[in-house]
Amino acid sequence: MAANKQKILSKRSITVKHLARNLIAFFVLFIAGLAAVWGFSLLGVNTLVALPVFVLGVLIASLETDSGAWGAALGVTYLLFYDFMFSEPIFTLKVFSRTDIAALIIFLIVSLIMGVVTHRMSRQLQAAERTTKVLGLLNRLSAGLLESSTPKMACDFAQEFLTKVLKRSVTMSLGKPDKNAELAARDCYELRAPTGFGEPGYRDTTTKYLPLGMKGRLHGVVAIDCTSGNLDNTSISLVNAVIAQTLVAAERNELIESNNGEEEL
């Protein structure tokens, strides 16, 4: 219960911070847009020149807030204040004429389209950055596993690696769990399938167990602390990739140890 409550509070805190960040970006861009129109009016330049500035503001808002809704809201706000403060007669809202309403709808549609496009671009960029980061981490893992000389050293390095990346406790155990181990750990080894947290029938455990094996051969069990919540799909994919590389290194080291033993005989 305490863990769930802490998780809910953490999510609320992140939501509030994200909303505050979006509001700050919105008002900064809004003030910058109005300042641009004011500057053009002081220079005697037609204030309609500021419309591209508004479009740029909508684009930046969509990128910074990662939502087309904020860009659309900024675009509508730009139009309303421009109509009220810079078009004749001054300080009169004329948007209720048919022409102005049509312009408002068109501007809103354009803002939404730009928001959707920039939102997708932002998502693709974030996905590319995550992929690059994961590839870099896996390269580091491969280098560390190459330096290991025993199956246990390979597992210890992978265990430390996952603990740092996932920011949660991870344990890689070789061999069959003993009789004092948690039931989910023993089931994972015997069933050769994920057990524990997030799996049916294991409501009372906060640890997820994954089989440490490949090609029909089981080497042990991986235990991941899920007190702070279950792993997402990206984390699961990373863990599986780490397990696969660790098993290759462990079997290689095991083969080297076996060959060295035969040479000594």
C-alpha positions as CSV (number, residue, x, y, z in Angstrom):
1,M,0.0,0.0,0.0
2,A,2.8,2.4,0.9
3,A,4.6,1.7,-2.3
4,N,1.5,2.3,-4.4
5,K,0.8,5.5,-2.5
6,Q,4.3,6.7,-3.1
7,K,4.0,5.8,-6.8
8,I,0.7,7.8,-7.2
9,L,2.3,10.8,-5.4
10,S,5.3,10.6,-7.7
11,K,3.1,10.5,-10.8
12,R,1.1,13.5,-9.6
13,S,4.3,15.4,-8.9
14,I,5.6,14.7,-12.4
15,T,2.2,15.8,-13.9
16,V,2.3,19.1,-12.0
17,K,5.9,19.8,-13.0
18,H,5.0,19.0,-16.6
19,L,2.0,21.3,-16.5
20,A,3.9,24.1,-14.9
21,R,6.7,23.7,-17.6
22,N,4.1,23.9,-20.4
23,L,2.4,26.9,-18.9
24,I,5.7,28.8,-18.6
25,A,6.5,27.9,-22.3
26,F,3.1,29.1,-23.3
27,F,3.3,32.5,-21.6
28,V,6.9,33.1,-22.7
29,L,6.0,32.5,-26.3
30,F,2.8,34.5,-26.0
31,I,4.6,37.5,-24.6
32,A,7.3,37.1,-27.3
33,G,4.7,37.1,-30.1
34,L,2.9,40.2,-28.8
35,A,6.3,41.9,-28.3
36,A,7.1,41.2,-31.9
37,V,3.8,42.8,-33.1
38,W,4.4,45.8,-30.8
39,G,7.9,46.3,-32.2
40,F,6.6,46.2,-35.8
41,S,3.9,48.8,-34.9
42,L,6.5,51.1,-33.4
43,L,8.7,50.8,-36.6
44,G,5.7,51.7,-38.7
45,V,5.7,48.3,-40.3
46,N,2.4,46.6,-41.1
47,T,1.6,44.4,-38.1
48,L,0.5,41.5,-40.4
49,V,4.2,40.8,-40.9
50,A,4.0,39.3,-37.4
51,L,1.8,36.4,-38.6
52,P,4.9,34.3,-39.5
53,V,6.1,35.0,-36.0
54,F,2.9,33.6,-34.6
55,V,3.3,30.5,-36.8
56,L,6.8,30.1,-35.5
57,G,5.5,30.4,-31.9
58,V,2.9,27.7,-32.5
59,L,5.6,25.4,-33.9
60,I,7.9,26.0,-30.9
61,A,5.0,25.6,-28.4
62,S,4.1,22.2,-30.0
63,L,7.7,21.1,-29.8
64,E,8.4,22.3,-26.3
65,T,5.2,21.0,-24.8
66,D,5.1,17.8,-26.9
67,S,1.4,18.5,-27.6
68,G,-0.4,20.0,-30.5
69,A,-3.1,21.2,-28.2
70,W,-0.8,23.8,-26.6
71,G,0.2,25.0,-30.0
72,A,-3.4,25.3,-31.1
73,A,-4.3,27.2,-27.9
74,L,-1.4,29.6,-28.4
75,G,-2.4,30.2,-32.1
76,V,-6.0,31.1,-31.1
77,T,-4.8,33.3,-28.3
78,Y,-2.4,35.1,-30.7
79,L,-5.3,35.7,-33.1
80,L,-7.7,37.0,-30.4
81,F,-5.2,39.4,-28.9
82,Y,-4.0,40.6,-32.3
83,D,-7.6,41.3,-33.3
84,F,-8.2,43.1,-29.9
85,M,-5.0,45.2,-29.6
86,F,-3.6,45.8,-33.1
87,S,-6.4,46.0,-35.7
88,E,-8.8,48.9,-36.1
89,P,-10.8,49.8,-34.1
90,I,-8.3,49.3,-31.3
91,F,-9.4,47.5,-28.1
92,T,-12.5,46.0,-29.7
93,L,-12.9,42.3,-30.3
94,K,-14.2,41.9,-33.9
95,V,-13.8,38.1,-34.1
96,F,-17.5,37.6,-34.0
97,S,-18.0,38.6,-37.6
98,R,-18.4,35.8,-40.1
99,T,-15.1,36.6,-41.8
100,D,-13.2,36.6,-38.6
101,I,-14.8,33.4,-37.4
102,A,-13.8,31.7,-40.6
103,A,-10.2,33.0,-40.2
104,L,-10.2,31.8,-36.6
105,I,-11.4,28.3,-37.7
106,I,-8.7,28.1,-40.4
107,F,-6.0,29.3,-38.0
108,L,-7.1,26.7,-35.5
109,I,-7.0,23.9,-38.1
110,V,-3.6,25.0,-39.3
111,S,-2.4,25.1,-35.7
112,L,-3.7,21.6,-35.0
113,I,-2.1,20.2,-38.1
114,M,1.2,21.7,-37.2
115,G,0.9,20.4,-33.7
116,V,0.2,16.9,-34.8
117,V,3.2,17.0,-37.2
118,T,5.6,18.4,-34.7
119,H,4.3,16.0,-32.1
120,R,5.1,13.0,-34.3
121,M,8.5,14.4,-35.1
122,S,9.2,14.9,-31.5
123,R,8.2,11.3,-30.7
124,Q,10.3,10.0,-33.6
125,L,13.3,12.0,-32.3
126,Q,12.8,10.7,-28.8
127,A,12.6,7.1,-30.1
128,A,15.8,7.6,-32.0
129,E,17.5,9.0,-29.0
130,R,16.4,6.1,-26.8
131,T,17.6,3.6,-29.5
132,T,21.0,5.3,-29.7
133,K,21.3,5.3,-25.9
134,V,20.3,1.6,-25.7
135,L,22.8,0.7,-28.4
136,G,25.5,2.6,-26.5
137,L,24.7,0.8,-23.3
138,L,24.7,-2.6,-25.0
139,N,28.1,-1.8,-26.5
140,R,29.4,-1.1,-23.0
141,L,27.9,-4.3,-21.8
142,S,29.5,-6.3,-24.6
143,A,32.9,-4.8,-23.8
144,G,32.5,-5.7,-20.1
145,L,31.4,-9.3,-20.9
146,L,34.4,-9.9,-23.1
147,E,36.7,-9.1,-20.2
148,S,35.0,-11.6,-18.0
149,S,36.7,-15.0,-17.5
150,T,34.1,-17.1,-15.7
151,P,30.3,-17.5,-15.9
152,K,29.9,-15.9,-12.5
153,M,32.0,-12.9,-13.5
154,A,29.8,-12.4,-16.6
155,C,26.6,-12.6,-14.5
156,D,28.0,-10.2,-11.9
157,F,28.9,-7.7,-14.5
158,A,25.5,-8.0,-16.2
159,Q,23.8,-7.7,-12.8
160,E,25.7,-4.5,-11.9
161,F,24.9,-3.1,-15.4
162,L,21.1,-3.7,-15.1
163,T,21.0,-2.3,-11.6
164,K,22.6,0.9,-12.8
165,V,20.4,1.2,-16.0
166,L,17.1,0.2,-14.5
167,K,17.8,2.0,-11.2
168,R,16.4,-1.0,-9.2
169,S,17.9,-4.0,-7.5
170,V,18.7,-6.9,-10.0
171,T,20.2,-10.3,-9.0
172,M,21.5,-12.9,-11.5
173,S,21.8,-16.3,-9.8
174,L,23.4,-19.3,-11.4
175,G,22.0,-22.7,-10.7
176,K,18.7,-23.9,-9.2
177,P,17.3,-21.8,-6.4
178,D,17.5,-23.6,-3.0
179,K,14.5,-24.7,-1.0
180,N,14.6,-21.5,1.1
181,A,14.2,-19.3,-2.0
182,E,10.9,-17.6,-2.7
183,L,8.3,-19.9,-4.4
184,A,8.2,-17.6,-7.5
185,A,12.0,-18.1,-7.9
186,R,11.7,-21.9,-7.8
187,D,8.7,-21.8,-10.1
188,C,10.6,-19.7,-12.6
189,Y,13.4,-22.2,-12.7
190,E,11.2,-25.2,-13.0
191,L,8.7,-23.8,-15.4
192,R,11.3,-21.9,-17.4
193,A,8.9,-18.9,-17.6
194,P,8.6,-15.4,-16.1
195,T,7.0,-15.5,-12.6
196,G,6.5,-13.1,-9.7
197,F,5.3,-9.5,-9.9
198,G,3.0,-8.8,-12.8
199,E,2.3,-12.5,-13.5
200,P,-0.9,-14.3,-12.7
201,G,-0.9,-16.1,-9.3
202,Y,1.9,-14.1,-7.7
203,R,0.1,-11.1,-6.1
204,D,2.0,-11.1,-2.9
205,T,5.5,-10.7,-4.3
206,T,7.3,-7.5,-5.4
207,T,10.0,-9.3,-7.4
208,K,9.8,-10.3,-11.0
209,Y,11.7,-13.5,-11.9
210,L,13.0,-14.3,-15.4
211,P,14.7,-17.5,-16.5
212,L,18.4,-17.2,-17.3
213,G,18.6,-19.7,-20.2
214,M,18.7,-20.2,-23.9
215,K,18.6,-23.1,-26.5
216,G,16.8,-25.3,-24.0
217,R,19.5,-24.9,-21.4
218,L,18.7,-23.2,-18.1
219,H,21.6,-21.6,-16.2
220,G,19.7,-19.8,-13.4
221,V,17.2,-17.1,-12.5
222,V,17.2,-13.3,-12.8
223,A,15.4,-11.4,-10.0
224,I,14.3,-7.8,-10.6
225,D,12.9,-5.6,-7.8
226,C,9.5,-4.2,-8.8
227,T,8.6,-2.3,-5.6
228,S,8.4,0.9,-7.6
229,G,6.3,-0.7,-10.3
230,N,6.4,-3.2,-13.2
231,L,8.9,-2.9,-16.0
232,D,7.8,-1.2,-19.2
233,N,8.2,-2.8,-22.7
234,T,11.4,-1.0,-23.4
235,S,13.0,-2.2,-20.1
236,I,11.8,-5.7,-20.7
237,S,13.4,-5.7,-24.2
238,L,16.7,-4.3,-22.7
239,V,16.7,-7.0,-20.0
240,N,16.1,-9.8,-22.5
241,A,19.0,-8.4,-24.7
242,V,21.3,-8.3,-21.7
243,I,20.3,-11.9,-20.7
244,A,21.1,-13.1,-24.2
245,Q,24.5,-11.5,-24.3
246,T,25.3,-12.7,-20.7
247,L,24.4,-16.3,-21.6
248,V,26.7,-16.2,-24.6
249,A,29.5,-14.9,-22.5
250,A,28.8,-17.4,-19.7
251,E,28.8,-20.4,-22.0
252,R,32.0,-19.1,-23.7
253,N,33.7,-18.8,-20.4
254,E,32.4,-22.2,-19.3
255,L,33.8,-23.8,-22.4
256,I,37.2,-22.1,-21.9
257,E,37.3,-23.3,-18.3
258,S,36.5,-26.8,-19.4
259,N,39.2,-26.8,-22.1
260,N,41.7,-25.4,-19.6
261,G,40.8,-28.2,-17.2
262,E,41.3,-30.9,-19.8
263,E,44.7,-29.4,-20.8
264,E,45.9,-29.6,-17.2
265,L,44.9,-33.3,-17.0
